[in-house]
């Protein structure tokens, strides 16, 4: 049995953190004096040893005495997590604090998800998902792991829902809707996640317009796409394919590729440019002919 014991120091506003190993209590090697309202954090490895028992701990986050039901945002770091730096006096400025951007993260694994009703499979989705969250100007990137992610949902005539959840994801909802009676699209995304400090990150947007395709077909995009839910939350998708309506025999129907959207956007531009070129050419020919015509009159 292994557990922590945290005891307040009377009159000091501090907490002493000790580890209890079975019937052995370790005091001095791993004792910390922590301000009463702070979260104790130690991502580095801590080692507790007593006789023949050796325990290793890392990524420890503890707040023993929560005040007024609110988790503190102040952290007390263990010595191993602290970095020694020389403080150089500088003149204060009013420059805004930059947003911390994490290093490039690997692409997520591709997961396959489905929703069933009384008629069989009614929704299919295959995609790699990468969540980008910004809180207090710090960016966090999380790759969804399909093998540890559960999924549920529901299907109706005008809407369909795919819900994902996992150890730190309370829910991640993708809501699809029918428009103009002949097309579907991603209309809404809702997310609620547990953060390391115990708080909950929640965002919802029911006014989206992504992944548009005809009913009876699927939407596919193998390249990376970004679903911008809000300024603080975006979802990057990889090798995406979804069909939220009219699934037949549990298989995808013919796909509309996202590259077709780009082609549809480029075709009018190309046609317009070609017409403009023809008009300019006709105008030049007309002006040249008009000039020769006037020259003939002058010679006469």
N, C-alpha and C positions, 0 to 999 in steps of 0.2 A: 504494500500500500504506500502510495506517495501522495502528499498533499502539501499545500502552502498554509502557513500560519502567519497572519498579519495582526500585529498588536500596536495600538496607539501608545505613544509615550506621553504620559500625563504632563500637561502644561507646556509642551514643546511644539504642538502642531505637526508632529512627525509620526510616521508609521514605521515599525520594524518588520521587515519581511524575513521569514525563516522557512526552511524546508523541513518537512517531517518525513523520514524514510522508515517506514514500518514502525518499529518500536524505538528507532534511533532518532534523536532530534539533533539537527546540525544547526548550531548558532553562529559562531564566529566566521567560518569560511564563506558563508553566503548571506550574511546579514546586511541589510541596507536601511538607511534612515531616509524615508521618503516623505516629502511634504504631504499633509493630510489630504489635500484636494487634487493631487496629481495622479496621473496614470503612470505606473512603473512600466518601462519598456526596456527590453534587452534582446536585441536580435542576435547578438553574439552568443557563443556557447558558454554556458555556466556549468561547472562541474562540482558536484557534492559527493564527498567520499567519507565513509564511516565504516571502519573495520573492513569487512569483505564486500560492502555495498558501494557501488559507484554509479551515480546518476548524472546524465548529461541533459541540459535544457537549453533551448534556443527559441527565438521568436516569442518571448514571454511578454504579454500585455496584461496588466492587473491593475484594477482600481478597487481597493477593498471597501472603502467607505464612500458611497455615492451620496452627495449632498442634494437634497430636494428632488431626487429622482433624475438628476441631470448628469450625464457623463461628462467629465472634464475634458477640455481640449488641450490642457497643459500636460506635458510629459516630463517625467524624471528619467534620465538615461543612466544606465549602468556605466561604469568606468570604461569598459571595453568598447562601448558604442560612441564614446566621446572622442573627438579628434582634437589634438592640440594645435592651436593656431595662434599666431602673433597678431594682436590687434593693433592696427595702425590708425592713428587719429585722422579723420577725414572731415571735410566741411559738409554739413548736411545739405542735401539737395531735395528738390520736389519731384524728382523723376519717378514715374510709376514703377511699381514692382513688376519685374518680368514674370511671365508664366513659365513655370518649370516644365520642360518637355522631356519625356523619358526617351531612352535610347530605342532605336527601331526594334520592334518586337517581331518574333517569328510569325509566319502565317498560321492561322488556327487550323485544327483538324476539321475535316468535312464530316458533318453529321447528317443522318437521315431521320426525318420525323414524319409522323402520320397521325391522323385523327380518324376514328371510326364512329359510325352511328349504326342504327338498326339495318341500314341497307348496305353496310360494308364500309370500305375506306372512302372517306369523303374529302380528305385534304392530304396533300403530299408536299413535303418540303425537303430539299437537300441543299446544304449550305455550310460554309465555314463562317463563324461569327466572331468578330473582334469588337469589344466594347471600349469606348473612349469616354472617360468621365473627367470633368474639370471641377475641382472644389478647392476654394481658397487659393486659386491660381496654381494649383498642383494638378498635373494631368496623370491619370491612372489608366493603364491599358490592360484589359483582361481578355484572354482568349477563352471562349467557351469550349469545354471538353465534353464531347458527346457521350463518352462512356460513363461520365458521372453526372449527366444531366437527364432529368425526368421531363416528360412532355405529356400534355393533355390538350383538350380543346373541345370545340363544338362546331357544328355546321347547321346553317339555316339557309333559307332561300335567298336572302339578300346580304347576309353577313356570314363570316367564318372566323374562328379564333384558333390560333396556335399559341399555347402557353408553355414556356420553358421554366424550370426551376432547378436549383441545385443547392449546394452547401452554403454558399454566400449570396445566392440569388433567390429572393423571396418569390418574385415572378418577373418574367419578361414576356409581354404579350404582343403578338402581331395580329392585328384585326384587319380583315379584308372586307371589301364591300363591292356591290354591283353598281355600275353607273350606266345610264342610258339603256338599261335592259339588255345590253349586248357586250359589255366589257367588265373586267374586274380590276382592282388596284389595291395597294396597301394604303389604308385610310388612317390607321391609328397604331401607335406604339406606346405601351406603358411599361415602366420598369420600376422595381423596388429592390434595392440591394443593401446588404449589411456591410458596413465599413469596419476597418480594423479597430477604430476607437469606440465601436459600439453604436454609433449613430446609423441612421437609415438614409440612403440616397434614393430619392423618388422623383421621377419625371414622367409626364404624360403629355401626349399631343395627339388630338383626334382630327387634325386638319392637314394630313399628309397627302401626297399624291405620287407614289412610287410604284414600280413594277406593274405597269399598265399593260394589259393584253386582252384579246377577245375571249369571251366565255367559250368553254369547250376546248381551250388550248391551255398550254402552260407558259410561264414566263421564265426565260433562261438568260443568265449573264455570267460567263466564265471569268471575266476580268473583275478586278476589284471595284466595288461600288461603295458609295457612302450614303447612308440614310441619316440625314441631319434632323434629329428629333428636337433638339434645342441647342442653344449656344454652349450648354454644359454637357451635352450628351449626344454622341454620334455612334452609329454602328457601321463598321466596315464589313461588307459581305464578299465572300470568295466562292467561285464555282456555284453560283446560286441557280436553283430551279424550284419553282413553286407552282402548284395548281390547287387553289382553294375551293374550286367548284367543278361539278360535272366530271368527277373522276370515274373512269370506267374500268372495272375489273382490277382495281388497285394499281393501275399503270398510268404513267404520264401520257397526255395527248401531245400532238404536234406542238413544238415550242416556238414562241416568238422570241427571237434573239434580241438582246439590247443593242447590238450593232445595227439592226434594222432601224431603230429609232434614230441613230446617227445618220444612216443613209437617207431616211425620210427628211431629215433636217438639212442635209447637204444638197439634195436634189433641187429644191426650189432655188437655193443660192446659185447652183451651177446653171440652171435654166435662165435665171435672171441675169447672170453675168454674160451668158451667151447672147441673149436678146439685146443687152446693152451694147455688146461688141458689134452686133449686126447693125444697130441703129447708128452707131458712130461711123461705121464703114459707109453706110448709105448717105449719111450727112456729108462725109468727106467727098464722096463721088459727086454729090449734088453741088457742093461748093466749087469743086474743080471744074465741073461742066459749066457752071454759071460764070466762072472767070473766063473760060475760053469763049463763051458766048458774047460777053462784053468786049473782049479783045477783037472779035470779028467785026462788031459794030464800029469800033474805033478805026480799024483799017479801012472800012468802007467809007 
